[in-house]
Amino acid sequence: MIYTSGSTGRPKGVIVPHNGVGNLASAQIERFAVTGDSRVLQFASPSFDASVSEVFSTWLGGATLITATTDHLRPGTDLADTVRDLHVTHATIPPVALATMEPSDLPTLSTLVTAGEAVAAQVVEAWAPGRRMINAYGPTETTVCATMSTPLPGARSGGVPIGGPIANARVYVLDAGLRPVAPGVTGELYVAGAGLARGYLNRPGLTAERFVACPFGAPGERMYRTGDLVRWTAPGELTYLGRTDDQVKLRGYRIELGEVEAAVRNLAGIRQAAVTVREDRPGDRRLIAYVVEDGSGTVTDPAALREALRASLPEHMVPAAVVTLDTLP
């Protein structure tokens, strides 16, 4: 069971069967070229589903798993030193962490997987030359990874593809009536196959909403409604275009803005709240909370509000700033 953000202020516990892990690992071993000589970095926290990918693809591939303390994995100089000094050959690093380093900082890295959030074409152009670079996609509800790109070329135009389904997974791009859309047409992405989760712990209504009957499979088969908007390209790869709701990806974490807003509204002295992601500097995306006081005079300074939010939210969901307004626009 792995918890992900929930729009009602209550995180969702995703029940993921173990039988999807073997399928995931075998697909990634083949695509990432993991061998007995590979040295794979465990960059993700054990509470994050990406760690399952790192651990089991390494072990089942007969490779060496490189673990390190949090201090040694801080993006920037610490992470670069760890990769170089421990001769890491394979790593999954989100784009925001890549932005803190230069490609020359990781000379031993032969396979670089980017995941967790959309990657810009400029990042691929900088990091792909001289190594195997793959863009991977997948919600927790599909056992970490549902699609992967082929090795990305260094120079490209347009968006970076998230590729096609891994072995034993099936993906569908559908309209509101669950009808397949043509290549080039935007639709919502649905995933079926071996990696599908059972549903959400003690949340039958939400499970029924997101895990729906699959009209393209065997009787009783389900597919997961991702909420992600995609389209097929002419070569047969998927391109990610955004969300159908207010879920965002920030530093590799999946965040429901509604959950953060609910936590802010629960603070004493707050009448209204709105949370959004701002990118005032290119590549520097931050979670910002805007609040309207209730007039009771109990609201303290923004720093105290952020500290109070740490009692109910994990650190990656605590807004970088709290801004007080007279009214919400």
PyMOL commands that set and color helices and strands:
alter all, ss='L'
color gray80, all
select helices_A, chain A and resi 19-32+50-60+70-73+77-85+95-98+103-105+121-127+140-142+204-210+257-265+302-309+315-317
alter helices_A, ss='H'
color red, helices_A
select strands_A, chain A and resi 2-4+12-15+39-41+64-66+90-92+111-114+132-137+147-148+161-165+169-174+187-193+199-200+211-213+222-232+238-243+247-250+253-256+270-281+284-293+321-324
alter strands_A, ss='S'
color yellow, strands_A
deselect
rebuild
show_as cartoon
